[in-house]
Amino acid sequence: MTNSHTKDPLHGVTLEMILTRLVEQYGWDKLGARIPIQCFRNDPSIKSSLKFLRRTPWARKKVEELYLATERTT
C-alpha cells in the first residue's frame, strides 16, 4: 500500500499562485530587492516573470524558497 500524501510543501501550488501571493505580500519593488532579477525590477508583470522563472531553475528555486518562508511566518 502506498501513501498518497506527499511531503512536498509545494504540492498542488502552481508557480503562478506562488508569484501572485508574493507580489501581493511584498509588491514588485520589495520582491525585486529580495530576489534581484530583472523581470521583477524592469517593467514587471506576472506573465513575463512566469516565462522567465519557468526557464530559469535557480530563479524559480529562490522564488519557491521565499514563498515557503513567507507562508511559515503568516
C-alpha positions in Angstrom: 0.0 0.0 0.0 1.4 3.4 -1.0 1.0 6.6 0.9 -0.9 9.0 -1.3 0.1 12.0 0.8 3.2 13.9 -0.4 5.7 15.6 1.9 6.3 18.3 -0.8 5.1 21.6 0.7 4.5 23.0 -2.8 2.3 20.1 -3.9 -0.8 21.5 -5.6 0.6 25.0 -5.6 1.3 26.5 -9.1 4.1 28.8 -9.9 1.5 31.4 -10.8 -0.1 31.1 -7.4 3.3 31.5 -5.7 4.2 34.5 -7.7 0.8 36.2 -7.2 1.0 35.7 -3.5 4.5 37.1 -3.3 3.5 40.2 -5.3 0.5 40.7 -3.0 2.7 40.3 0.1 5.7 42.4 -1.0 4.9 44.3 -4.2 7.2 44.3 -7.2 9.8 46.7 -5.6 10.4 44.7 -2.5 10.3 41.4 -4.3 12.9 42.7 -6.7 15.0 43.8 -3.7 14.7 40.3 -2.1 15.3 38.4 -5.3 17.4 40.7 -7.6 16.3 39.6 -11.1 15.4 41.9 -14.0 11.9 40.5 -14.5 11.0 41.8 -11.0 12.8 45.1 -11.4 12.2 46.3 -15.0 8.6 46.6 -16.2 7.4 43.6 -14.1 4.4 41.5 -14.9 3.1 38.1 -13.8 3.2 36.8 -17.4 6.8 37.9 -18.2 8.0 36.7 -14.8 6.4 33.3 -15.2 8.1 32.9 -18.6 11.5 33.7 -17.1 11.0 31.5 -14.0 9.9 28.5 -15.9 13.1 28.7 -18.0 15.5 29.5 -15.1 15.7 26.8 -12.4 17.9 28.8 -10.0 15.5 31.8 -10.0 12.4 29.6 -9.6 14.1 27.9 -6.6 14.7 31.3 -4.9 11.0 32.3 -5.5 9.8 29.0 -4.1 12.1 29.3 -1.0 10.8 32.9 -0.4 7.2 31.7 -0.7 7.8 28.8 1.8 9.5 31.2 4.2 6.7 33.7 3.8 4.0 31.1 4.4 5.6 29.8 7.6 5.6 33.3 9.1 2.0 34.2 8.2 
